[in-house]
Amino acid sequence: SSSTQVRAELRSGKTLAGIANTTSGKSEAGLIEALMAYVKSRLAMEVKAGSISQAQADAQLPKLASRIASRVNRTEPSGHARAAAARKHRRGARATG
């Protein structure tokens, strides 16, 4: 699937997991595995650069795994819902800022 096709499928209510599972040679588990590999490589780069410790990186992994699994299985809000959420966010930012 091209990025345009994926965006269209997300807008139609499919999840990333659903798209992966219906794409030949792909799966939800494979998608999560690939995303976790990316996250682990980024954390390793931060550890190597001295930005975070290995213990900090290790502590982040369970939270990041949970966020990735949640994101892969979440449906995108409709265009109307996205616009409403953006308006609410802007109002909140004005109230606190």
Salt bridges, closest charged atoms under 4 A:
GLU9 OE1 - LYS14 NZ 3.22
GLU76 OE2 - ARG71 NH2 2.41
